[in-house]
Amino acid sequence: MRLQEAKRDFYRQLAKRMGFKSRAAFKLIQINRKYKVIKPGDVVVDFGCAPGGWLQVAAEVVGKDGFVLGIDLKKVERIKGNVVTIVADVTDANISKIILERLPRMANVILSDLAPKVSGIWELDHIKQIDLTRKVVAILPQILNKGGSAILKVFEGEMINDFIKQVKEIFKEVRIIKPKASRSGSSEIYLLCINFQGSN
Ligand SMILES: C[S@@+](CC[C@H](N)C(=O)[O-])C[C@H]1O[C@@H](n2cnc3c(N)ncnc32)[C@H](O)[C@@H]1O
């Protein structure tokens, strides 16, 4: 077994043992342990939330005074805590309205772990993935509080520098991070975006 497969297997089994819906949960645990993006009482929106590992982690951190809204094309089984999930497409023209109808207040944190159905043709998958994540970035002024944060997954490729530039225009600080639980050969990275500048 190659090292990367062994690592994936390790996190998959650990997720099963600990009751997490996906091994992806460990990526958010590792990011949040280090950067404290999500805090107790926060309102969090999680794009591409199925099967729900990130929702479980976020719900645990925000606690009873916080709220987590998950959005995915796929239905998600009930998650413990203050969590609501909706089946919706991030490319829907009304997506910000659909989200705002469910939120108790504007969000403090936006999570996006969106991934398209991969074709295996990396350049194509990269373009599709960045396009999806751009949809999230486009609606941030409607759903994210000024001063808020975001964690955005992106597939590496030729569009990445343009995308990072776009994100840097609306956040004070943008860092490229790769949690240990993310496979080193996977070409996915995460953008840690801090201090959203708001719509004006
Ligand atoms: C890597 S998975 C997310 C894993 C999740 N973070 C977890 O912890 O369980 C990516 C998700 O993006 C969703 N997705 C892809 N395209 C989407 C779209 N247009 N709108 C909403 N969700 C989408 C997929 O259905 C898939 O469940």
The ligand as an ORCA input file, in Angstrom:
! r2SCAN-3c Opt
* xyz 0 1
  C     -15.710     16.540     -0.665
  S     -17.438     16.533     -0.503
  C     -17.659     17.427      0.996
  C     -17.340     16.648      2.240
  C     -17.817     17.353      3.499
  N     -17.029     18.550      3.775
  C     -17.757     16.478      4.727
  O     -17.050     16.806      5.670
  O     -18.450     15.451      4.779
  C     -17.936     17.697     -1.728
  C     -19.439     17.936     -1.825
  O     -19.691     19.005     -2.766
  C     -21.030     18.800     -3.235
  N     -21.344     19.615     -4.421
  C     -20.797     19.509     -5.658
  N     -21.377     20.396     -6.510
  C     -22.307     21.081     -5.780
  C     -23.231     22.121     -6.099
  N     -23.311     22.631     -7.336
  N     -24.029     22.596     -5.115
  C     -23.964     22.069     -3.861
  N     -23.112     21.078     -3.504
  C     -22.287     20.581     -4.443
  C     -21.029     17.298     -3.531
  O     -22.344     16.807     -3.630
  C     -20.226     16.735     -2.356
  O     -21.070     16.225     -1.358
*
